Amino acid sequence: MMVDSHFECRANCGACCIAPSITSHIPGMPNGKPANVACIHLNEQMRCGLFGQSSRPAVCGHLKPCFEMCGTHQQDALNYLNNLENLTRP
């Protein structure tokens, strides 16, 4: 995946905090979160409340916004991330 350093998260999206499953500990979610369930740290602006904090799961820090993943609207991002989730499910 080519990452564009000028590409930024879309306002009011939050797809990366909803679509992927997270198997590692998240503060307040000790067993992680299942796919297609919003993380409890997704705020009203659809932004990560743990962004920039050491308690943010490593998998979240590795997701970088890019056109390939984010597309032109939230549904594009949800579709992409759900497909990735399906491809990587054990």
Sequence and secondary structure as in RCSB ss.txt:
>XXXX:A:sequence
MMVDSHFECRANCGACCIAPSITSHIPGMPNGKPANVACIHLNEQMRCGLFGQSSRPAVCGHLKPCFEMCGTHQQ
DALNYLNNLENLTRP
>XXXX:A:secstr
    TT    TT  GGGTSS B S BTTBTT B TTS  TTB TTS BTTTTSTTS HHHHH    HHHH SSHH
HHHHHHHHHHHHH  
